[in-house]
Amino acid sequence: MKGERHVGGEIRVLSNLIKRCMDDGMPPETTGMQGWIIGFLHRNEDRDMFQRDVEAEFNIRRSTATGILQLMEKNRLSSAGACCL
């Protein structure tokens, strides 16, 4: 059993590496999810975006999306005009 690799452990290591790479390019007060949402909004800047689009893209509940988007607006990472709340 020694030296045997477990998928769960490997996924955890990969997750940590991805998080570190994402965090390197973001302001310290920005979370990973906020970064993903900013990227999503940027990629879709040519069309009207609504909170339900964010919910569908990231498979999150309305209450979660509301909290994230309100915090982003409070921290001036987004505005209600950029994504309707």
Biopython code that builds the backbone (N, CA, C, O; Angstrom):
import numpy as np
from Bio.PDB.StructureBuilder import StructureBuilder

atoms = [
    (1, "MET", "N", (0.796, -1.197, 0.000)),
    (1, "MET", "CA", (0.000, 0.000, 0.000)),
    (1, "MET", "C", (0.841, 1.264, 0.000)),
    (1, "MET", "O", (0.372, 2.319, -0.427)),
    (2, "LYS", "N", (2.055, 1.173, 0.465)),
    (2, "LYS", "CA", (2.915, 2.347, 0.524)),
    (2, "LYS", "C", (3.229, 2.823, -0.897)),
    (2, "LYS", "O", (3.522, 2.015, -1.778)),
    (3, "GLY", "N", (3.167, 4.118, -1.108)),
    (3, "GLY", "CA", (3.444, 4.677, -2.426)),
    (3, "GLY", "C", (2.228, 4.691, -3.333)),
    (3, "GLY", "O", (2.285, 5.218, -4.444)),
    (4, "GLU", "N", (1.130, 4.116, -2.866)),
    (4, "GLU", "CA", (-0.094, 4.094, -3.654)),
    (4, "GLU", "C", (-0.718, 5.487, -3.647)),
    (4, "GLU", "O", (-0.773, 6.138, -2.604)),
    (5, "ARG", "N", (-1.182, 5.942, -4.796)),
    (5, "ARG", "CA", (-1.759, 7.276, -4.899)),
    (5, "ARG", "C", (-3.276, 7.189, -4.802)),
    (5, "ARG", "O", (-3.896, 6.272, -5.341)),
    (6, "HIS", "N", (-3.853, 8.142, -4.116)),
    (6, "HIS", "CA", (-5.301, 8.197, -3.951)),
    (6, "HIS", "C", (-5.849, 9.387, -4.725)),
    (6, "HIS", "O", (-5.317, 10.495, -4.653)),
    (7, "VAL", "N", (-6.912, 9.138, -5.458)),
    (7, "VAL", "CA", (-7.499, 10.167, -6.314)),
    (7, "VAL", "C", (-7.925, 11.391, -5.503)),
    (7, "VAL", "O", (-7.685, 12.521, -5.930)),
    (8, "GLY", "N", (-8.547, 11.189, -4.353)),
    (8, "GLY", "CA", (-9.001, 12.317, -3.533)),
    (8, "GLY", "C", (-7.864, 13.245, -3.152)),
    (8, "GLY", "O", (-8.004, 14.467, -3.204)),
    (9, "GLY", "N", (-6.732, 12.658, -2.767)),
    (9, "GLY", "CA", (-5.568, 13.467, -2.404)),
    (9, "GLY", "C", (-5.012, 14.229, -3.588)),
    (9, "GLY", "O", (-4.614, 15.387, -3.460)),
    (10, "GLU", "N", (-4.986, 13.583, -4.740)),
    (10, "GLU", "CA", (-4.487, 14.231, -5.953)),
    (10, "GLU", "C", (-5.390, 15.395, -6.370)),
    (10, "GLU", "O", (-4.907, 16.440, -6.807)),
    (11, "ILE", "N", (-6.692, 15.205, -6.233)),
    (11, "ILE", "CA", (-7.631, 16.282, -6.565)),
    (11, "ILE", "C", (-7.417, 17.469, -5.635)),
    (11, "ILE", "O", (-7.461, 18.620, -6.071)),
    (12, "ARG", "N", (-7.188, 17.195, -4.361)),
    (12, "ARG", "CA", (-6.946, 18.261, -3.381)),
    (12, "ARG", "C", (-5.685, 19.051, -3.729)),
    (12, "ARG", "O", (-5.681, 20.281, -3.660)),
    (13, "VAL", "N", (-4.615, 18.343, -4.103)),
    (13, "VAL", "CA", (-3.364, 19.009, -4.484)),
    (13, "VAL", "C", (-3.593, 19.884, -5.712)),
    (13, "VAL", "O", (-3.160, 21.036, -5.753)),
    (14, "LEU", "N", (-4.274, 19.332, -6.706)),
    (14, "LEU", "CA", (-4.559, 20.079, -7.930)),
    (14, "LEU", "C", (-5.417, 21.310, -7.631)),
    (14, "LEU", "O", (-5.175, 22.385, -8.178)),
    (15, "SER", "N", (-6.406, 21.153, -6.772)),
    (15, "SER", "CA", (-7.262, 22.274, -6.385)),
    (15, "SER", "C", (-6.445, 23.391, -5.738)),
    (15, "SER", "O", (-6.647, 24.566, -6.044)),
    (16, "ASN", "N", (-5.529, 23.031, -4.852)),
    (16, "ASN", "CA", (-4.677, 24.033, -4.201)),
    (16, "ASN", "C", (-3.794, 24.761, -5.211)),
    (16, "ASN", "O", (-3.616, 25.975, -5.120)),
    (17, "LEU", "N", (-3.244, 24.026, -6.168)),
    (17, "LEU", "CA", (-2.390, 24.647, -7.187)),
    (17, "LEU", "C", (-3.179, 25.628, -8.051)),
    (17, "LEU", "O", (-2.699, 26.722, -8.348)),
    (18, "ILE", "N", (-4.376, 25.240, -8.449)),
    (18, "ILE", "CA", (-5.221, 26.116, -9.260)),
    (18, "ILE", "C", (-5.578, 27.377, -8.474)),
    (18, "ILE", "O", (-5.523, 28.484, -9.009)),
    (19, "LYS", "N", (-5.943, 27.203, -7.204)),
    (19, "LYS", "CA", (-6.297, 28.358, -6.366)),
    (19, "LYS", "C", (-5.123, 29.318, -6.235)),
    (19, "LYS", "O", (-5.309, 30.532, -6.325)),
    (20, "ARG", "N", (-3.935, 28.803, -6.027)),
    (20, "ARG", "CA", (-2.757, 29.673, -5.904)),
    (20, "ARG", "C", (-2.518, 30.460, -7.187)),
    (20, "ARG", "O", (-2.214, 31.652, -7.140)),
    (21, "CYS", "N", (-2.656, 29.798, -8.329)),
    (21, "CYS", "CA", (-2.451, 30.484, -9.610)),
    (21, "CYS", "C", (-3.492, 31.579, -9.811)),
    (21, "CYS", "O", (-3.169, 32.670, -10.281)),
    (22, "MET", "N", (-4.731, 31.291, -9.456)),
    (22, "MET", "CA", (-5.787, 32.294, -9.602)),
    (22, "MET", "C", (-5.555, 33.470, -8.669)),
    (22, "MET", "O", (-5.724, 34.623, -9.064)),
    (23, "ASP", "N", (-5.170, 33.184, -7.438)),
    (23, "ASP", "CA", (-4.980, 34.239, -6.446)),
    (23, "ASP", "C", (-3.811, 35.156, -6.779)),
    (23, "ASP", "O", (-3.801, 36.314, -6.363)),
    (24, "ASP", "N", (-2.830, 34.658, -7.520)),
    (24, "ASP", "CA", (-1.657, 35.463, -7.854)),
    (24, "ASP", "C", (-2.012, 36.708, -8.659)),
    (24, "ASP", "O", (-1.370, 37.746, -8.499)),
    (25, "GLY", "N", (-3.019, 36.622, -9.517)),
    (25, "GLY", "CA", (-3.355, 37.747, -10.378)),
    (25, "GLY", "C", (-4.489, 38.618, -9.872)),
    (25, "GLY", "O", (-4.911, 39.542, -10.567)),
    (26, "MET", "N", (-4.990, 38.344, -8.675)),
    (26, "MET", "CA", (-6.148, 39.062, -8.165)),
    (26, "MET", "C", (-5.773, 39.919, -6.961)),
    (26, "MET", "O", (-4.846, 39.585, -6.224)),
    (27, "PRO", "N", (-6.493, 41.027, -6.760)),
    (27, "PRO", "CA", (-6.280, 41.811, -5.537)),
    (27, "PRO", "C", (-6.553, 40.936, -4.311)),
    (27, "PRO", "O", (-7.376, 40.024, -4.388)),
    (28, "PRO", "N", (-5.893, 41.188, -3.197)),
    (28, "PRO", "CA", (-6.022, 40.324, -2.023)),
    (28, "PRO", "C", (-7.443, 40.194, -1.469)),
    (28, "PRO", "O", (-7.784, 39.161, -0.894)),
    (29, "GLU", "N", (-8.267, 41.216, -1.634)),
    (29, "GLU", "CA", (-9.628, 41.151, -1.097)),
    (29, "GLU", "C", (-10.599, 40.404, -2.017)),
    (29, "GLU", "O", (-11.764, 40.227, -1.663)),
    (30, "THR", "N", (-10.136, 39.967, -3.184)),
    (30, "THR", "CA", (-10.980, 39.278, -4.151)),
    (30, "THR", "C", (-10.902, 37.772, -3.940)),
    (30, "THR", "O", (-9.815, 37.207, -3.824)),
    (31, "THR", "N", (-12.070, 37.125, -3.890)),
    (31, "THR", "CA", (-12.099, 35.672, -3.746)),
    (31, "THR", "C", (-11.986, 35.011, -5.115)),
    (31, "THR", "O", (-12.147, 35.663, -6.147)),
    (32, "GLY", "N", (-11.713, 33.732, -5.112)),
    (32, "GLY", "CA", (-11.629, 32.988, -6.367)),
    (32, "GLY", "C", (-12.926, 33.036, -7.151)),
    (32, "GLY", "O", (-12.910, 33.224, -8.367)),
    (33, "MET", "N", (-14.058, 32.867, -6.462)),
    (33, "MET", "CA", (-15.353, 32.899, -7.138)),
    (33, "MET", "C", (-15.613, 34.267, -7.749)),
    (33, "MET", "O", (-16.151, 34.362, -8.853)),
    (34, "GLN", "N", (-15.238, 35.325, -7.045)),
    (34, "GLN", "CA", (-15.400, 36.665, -7.608)),
    (34, "GLN", "C", (-14.564, 36.807, -8.875)),
    (34, "GLN", "O", (-15.004, 37.424, -9.845)),
    (35, "GLY", "N", (-13.375, 36.246, -8.871)),
    (35, "GLY", "CA", (-12.525, 36.274, -10.061)),
    (35, "GLY", "C", (-13.166, 35.556, -11.234)),
    (35, "GLY", "O", (-13.130, 36.040, -12.365)),
    (36, "TRP", "N", (-13.759, 34.385, -10.954)),
    (36, "TRP", "CA", (-14.447, 33.642, -12.018)),
    (36, "TRP", "C", (-15.606, 34.461, -12.574)),
    (36, "TRP", "O", (-15.816, 34.505, -13.786)),
    (37, "ILE", "N", (-16.356, 35.108, -11.688)),
    (37, "ILE", "CA", (-17.510, 35.900, -12.124)),
    (37, "ILE", "C", (-17.054, 37.105, -12.942)),
    (37, "ILE", "O", (-17.665, 37.426, -13.961)),
    (38, "ILE", "N", (-15.996, 37.770, -12.511)),
    (38, "ILE", "CA", (-15.456, 38.899, -13.277)),
    (38, "ILE", "C", (-15.061, 38.434, -14.678)),
    (38, "ILE", "O", (-15.363, 39.106, -15.665)),
    (39, "GLY", "N", (-14.394, 37.294, -14.766)),
    (39, "GLY", "CA", (-14.016, 36.746, -16.072)),
    (39, "GLY", "C", (-15.227, 36.426, -16.923)),
    (39, "GLY", "O", (-15.240, 36.716, -18.120)),
    (40, "PHE", "N", (-16.244, 35.832, -16.320)),
    (40, "PHE", "CA", (-17.480, 35.496, -17.027)),
    (40, "PHE", "C", (-18.155, 36.752, -17.564)),
    (40, "PHE", "O", (-18.576, 36.793, -18.720)),
    (41, "LEU", "N", (-18.256, 37.781, -16.717)),
    (41, "LEU", "CA", (-18.868, 39.037, -17.160)),
    (41, "LEU", "C", (-18.051, 39.690, -18.270)),
    (41, "LEU", "O", (-18.611, 40.252, -19.210)),
    (42, "HIS", "N", (-16.738, 39.614, -18.159)),
    (42, "HIS", "CA", (-15.870, 40.202, -19.178)),
    (42, "HIS", "C", (-16.034, 39.479, -20.520)),
    (42, "HIS", "O", (-16.121, 40.119, -21.568)),
    (43, "ARG", "N", (-16.074, 38.153, -20.480)),
    (43, "ARG", "CA", (-16.233, 37.378, -21.720)),
    (43, "ARG", "C", (-17.587, 37.621, -22.378)),
    (43, "ARG", "O", (-17.743, 37.396, -23.578)),
    (44, "ASN", "N", (-18.553, 38.073, -21.610)),
    (44, "ASN", "CA", (-19.902, 38.288, -22.126)),
    (44, "ASN", "C", (-20.305, 39.759, -22.109)),
    (44, "ASN", "O", (-21.492, 40.081, -22.049)),
    (45, "GLU", "N", (-19.309, 40.654, -22.161)),
    (45, "GLU", "CA", (-19.604, 42.084, -22.060)),
    (45, "GLU", "C", (-20.417, 42.615, -23.234)),
    (45, "GLU", "O", (-20.958, 43.718, -23.158)),
    (46, "ASP", "N", (-20.511, 41.855, -24.308)),
    (46, "ASP", "CA", (-21.250, 42.303, -25.483)),
    (46, "ASP", "C", (-22.745, 41.991, -25.398)),
    (46, "ASP", "O", (-23.492, 42.302, -26.325)),
    (47, "ARG", "N", (-23.185, 41.385, -24.306)),
    (47, "ARG", "CA", (-24.610, 41.084, -24.158)),
    (47, "ARG", "C", (-25.081, 41.446, -22.754)),
    (47, "ARG", "O", (-24.284, 41.575, -21.824)),
    (48, "ASP", "N", (-26.383, 41.605, -22.627)),
    (48, "ASP", "CA", (-26.960, 41.900, -21.313)),
    (48, "ASP", "C", (-26.820, 40.675, -20.422)),
    (48, "ASP", "O", (-27.157, 39.562, -20.824)),
    (49, "MET", "N", (-26.324, 40.887, -19.215)),
    (49, "MET", "CA", (-26.151, 39.797, -18.259)),
    (49, "MET", "C", (-27.046, 40.055, -17.055)),
    (49, "MET", "O", (-27.236, 41.194, -16.629)),
    (50, "PHE", "N", (-27.581, 38.982, -16.525)),
    (50, "PHE", "CA", (-28.448, 39.062, -15.364)),
    (50, "PHE", "C", (-27.957, 38.086, -14.306)),
    (50, "PHE", "O", (-27.176, 37.178, -14.592)),
    (51, "GLN", "N", (-28.422, 38.286, -13.093)),
    (51, "GLN", "CA", (-27.991, 37.419, -12.004)),
    (51, "GLN", "C", (-28.271, 35.958, -12.333)),
    (51, "GLN", "O", (-27.464, 35.090, -12.000)),
    (52, "ARG", "N", (-29.389, 35.673, -12.975)),
    (52, "ARG", "CA", (-29.719, 34.283, -13.298)),
    (52, "ARG", "C", (-28.690, 33.661, -14.245)),
    (52, "ARG", "O", (-28.493, 32.446, -14.231)),
    (53, "ASP", "N", (-28.025, 34.493, -15.076)),
    (53, "ASP", "CA", (-26.966, 33.977, -15.949)),
    (53, "ASP", "C", (-25.771, 33.521, -15.114)),
    (53, "ASP", "O", (-25.165, 32.489, -15.405)),
    (54, "VAL", "N", (-25.434, 34.282, -14.085)),
    (54, "VAL", "CA", (-24.338, 33.915, -13.176)),
    (54, "VAL", "C", (-24.713, 32.644, -12.419)),
    (54, "VAL", "O", (-23.891, 31.740, -12.266)),
    (55, "GLU", "N", (-25.962, 32.580, -11.945)),
    (55, "GLU", "CA", (-26.431, 31.393, -11.223)),
    (55, "GLU", "C", (-26.309, 30.148, -12.095)),
    (55, "GLU", "O", (-25.838, 29.108, -11.634)),
    (56, "ALA", "N", (-26.732, 30.252, -13.344)),
    (56, "ALA", "CA", (-26.692, 29.099, -14.249)),
    (56, "ALA", "C", (-25.261, 28.710, -14.606)),
    (56, "ALA", "O", (-24.927, 27.526, -14.627)),
    (57, "GLU", "N", (-24.423, 29.691, -14.883)),
    (57, "GLU", "CA", (-23.042, 29.418, -15.290)),
    (57, "GLU", "C", (-22.261, 28.692, -14.195)),
    (57, "GLU", "O", (-21.482, 27.784, -14.485)),
    (58, "PHE", "N", (-22.467, 29.087, -12.949)),
    (58, "PHE", "CA", (-21.677, 28.532, -11.850)),
    (58, "PHE", "C", (-22.459, 27.554, -10.980)),
    (58, "PHE", "O", (-21.958, 27.075, -9.962)),
    (59, "ASN", "N", (-23.701, 27.261, -11.393)),
    (59, "ASN", "CA", (-24.547, 26.302, -10.681)),
    (59, "ASN", "C", (-24.631, 26.648, -9.189)),
    (59, "ASN", "O", (-24.396, 25.806, -8.323)),
    (60, "ILE", "N", (-24.971, 27.905, -8.921)),
    (60, "ILE", "CA", (-25.106, 28.361, -7.540)),
    (60, "ILE", "C", (-26.539, 28.824, -7.308)),
    (60, "ILE", "O", (-27.246, 29.182, -8.250)),
    (61, "ARG", "N", (-26.954, 28.813, -6.064)),
    (61, "ARG", "CA", (-28.308, 29.244, -5.707)),
    (61, "ARG", "C", (-28.424, 30.758, -5.779)),
    (61, "ARG", "O", (-27.435, 31.490, -5.746)),
    (62, "ARG", "N", (-29.682, 31.196, -5.878)),
    (62, "ARG", "CA", (-29.939, 32.628, -5.986)),
    (62, "ARG", "C", (-29.373, 33.386, -4.786)),
    (62, "ARG", "O", (-28.782, 34.453, -4.948)),
    (63, "SER", "N", (-29.550, 32.839, -3.585)),
    (63, "SER", "CA", (-29.061, 33.528, -2.384)),
    (63, "SER", "C", (-27.539, 33.653, -2.397)),
    (63, "SER", "O", (-26.993, 34.666, -1.959)),
    (64, "THR", "N", (-26.858, 32.628, -2.895)),
    (64, "THR", "CA", (-25.392, 32.672, -2.985)),
    (64, "THR", "C", (-24.957, 33.732, -3.986)),
    (64, "THR", "O", (-24.063, 34.532, -3.706)),
    (65, "ALA", "N", (-25.593, 33.736, -5.158)),
    (65, "ALA", "CA", (-25.257, 34.722, -6.187)),
    (65, "ALA", "C", (-25.528, 36.137, -5.687)),
    (65, "ALA", "O", (-24.728, 37.045, -5.915)),
    (66, "THR", "N", (-26.656, 36.323, -5.003)),
    (66, "THR", "CA", (-26.983, 37.646, -4.464)),
    (66, "THR", "C", (-25.899, 38.124, -3.513)),
    (66, "THR", "O", (-25.442, 39.263, -3.609)),
    (67, "GLY", "N", (-25.488, 37.259, -2.599)),
    (67, "GLY", "CA", (-24.455, 37.629, -1.632)),
    (67, "GLY", "C", (-23.136, 37.979, -2.290)),
    (67, "GLY", "O", (-22.505, 38.976, -1.939)),
    (68, "ILE", "N", (-22.718, 37.160, -3.245)),
    (68, "ILE", "CA", (-21.445, 37.403, -3.930)),
    (68, "ILE", "C", (-21.503, 38.708, -4.715)),
    (68, "ILE", "O", (-20.589, 39.528, -4.625)),
    (69, "LEU", "N", (-22.574, 38.904, -5.485)),
    (69, "LEU", "CA", (-22.679, 40.097, -6.326)),
    (69, "LEU", "C", (-22.816, 41.368, -5.489)),
    (69, "LEU", "O", (-22.267, 42.408, -5.852)),
    (70, "GLN", "N", (-23.543, 41.296, -4.373)),
    (70, "GLN", "CA", (-23.656, 42.473, -3.509)),
    (70, "GLN", "C", (-22.308, 42.823, -2.884)),
    (70, "GLN", "O", (-21.963, 43.999, -2.772)),
    (71, "LEU", "N", (-21.549, 41.812, -2.478)),
    (71, "LEU", "CA", (-20.221, 42.063, -1.914)),
    (71, "LEU", "C", (-19.288, 42.643, -2.980)),
    (71, "LEU", "O", (-18.492, 43.537, -2.693)),
    (72, "MET", "N", (-19.391, 42.129, -4.212)),
    (72, "MET", "CA", (-18.569, 42.660, -5.299)),
    (72, "MET", "C", (-18.906, 44.127, -5.555)),
    (72, "MET", "O", (-18.014, 44.945, -5.783)),
    (73, "GLU", "N", (-20.191, 44.453, -5.516)),
    (73, "GLU", "CA", (-20.595, 45.849, -5.721)),
    (73, "GLU", "C", (-20.088, 46.724, -4.576)),
    (73, "GLU", "O", (-19.602, 47.832, -4.804)),
    (74, "LYS", "N", (-20.203, 46.225, -3.349)),
    (74, "LYS", "CA", (-19.722, 46.967, -2.182)),
    (74, "LYS", "C", (-18.222, 47.226, -2.284)),
    (74, "LYS", "O", (-17.754, 48.308, -1.929)),
    (75, "ASN", "N", (-17.470, 46.244, -2.764)),
    (75, "ASN", "CA", (-16.017, 46.370, -2.905)),
    (75, "ASN", "C", (-15.611, 47.005, -4.234)),
    (75, "ASN", "O", (-14.432, 47.042, -4.585)),
    (76, "ARG", "N", (-16.602, 47.500, -4.957)),
    (76, "ARG", "CA", (-16.387, 48.177, -6.242)),
    (76, "ARG", "C", (-15.717, 47.285, -7.287)),
    (76, "ARG", "O", (-14.956, 47.764, -8.127)),
    (77, "LEU", "N", (-16.008, 45.987, -7.227)),
    (77, "LEU", "CA", (-15.518, 45.062, -8.248)),
    (77, "LEU", "C", (-16.529, 44.939, -9.374)),
    (77, "LEU", "O", (-16.213, 44.444, -10.456)),
    (78, "SER", "N", (-17.741, 45.391, -9.112)),
    (78, "SER", "CA", (-18.819, 45.312, -10.083)),
    (78, "SER", "C", (-19.816, 46.404, -9.733)),
    (78, "SER", "O", (-19.728, 47.035, -8.680)),
    (79, "SER", "N", (-20.754, 46.614, -10.626)),
    (79, "SER", "CA", (-21.838, 47.547, -10.332)),
    (79, "SER", "C", (-23.141, 46.892, -10.734)),
    (79, "SER", "O", (-23.154, 45.985, -11.566)),
    (80, "ALA", "N", (-24.220, 47.339, -10.157)),
    (80, "ALA", "CA", (-25.521, 46.761, -10.485)),
    (80, "ALA", "C", (-25.805, 46.908, -11.971)),
    (80, "ALA", "O", (-26.514, 46.085, -12.549)),
    (81, "GLY", "N", (-25.264, 47.941, -12.595)),
    (81, "GLY", "CA", (-25.451, 48.117, -14.028)),
    (81, "GLY", "C", (-24.703, 47.082, -14.847)),
    (81, "GLY", "O", (-25.093, 46.784, -15.976)),
    (82, "ALA", "N", (-23.622, 46.524, -14.287)),
    (82, "ALA", "CA", (-22.853, 45.515, -15.008)),
    (82, "ALA", "C", (-23.559, 44.171, -14.977)),
    (82, "ALA", "O", (-23.436, 43.380, -15.912)),
    (83, "CYS", "N", (-24.285, 43.914, -13.925)),
    (83, "CYS", "CA", (-25.023, 42.661, -13.800)),
    (83, "CYS", "C", (-26.224, 42.942, -12.915)),
    (83, "CYS", "O", (-26.084, 43.269, -11.737)),
    (84, "CYS", "N", (-27.385, 42.813, -13.490)),
    (84, "CYS", "CA", (-28.592, 43.165, -12.734)),
    (84, "CYS", "C", (-28.765, 42.257, -11.534)),
    (84, "CYS", "O", (-28.650, 41.036, -11.640)),
    (85, "LEU", "N", (-29.045, 42.872, -10.378)),
    (85, "LEU", "CA", (-29.279, 42.103, -9.150)),
    (85, "LEU", "C", (-30.727, 41.833, -8.995)),
    (85, "LEU", "O", (-31.137, 41.197, -8.024)),
]
sb = StructureBuilder()
sb.init_structure("model")
sb.init_model(0)
sb.init_chain("A")
sb.init_seg("    ")
for serial, (resi, resn, name, xyz) in enumerate(atoms, 1):
    if name == "N":
        sb.init_residue(resn, " ", resi, " ")
    sb.init_atom(name, np.array(xyz, "f"), 0.0, 1.0, " ", f" {name:<3s}", serial, name[0])
structure = sb.get_structure()
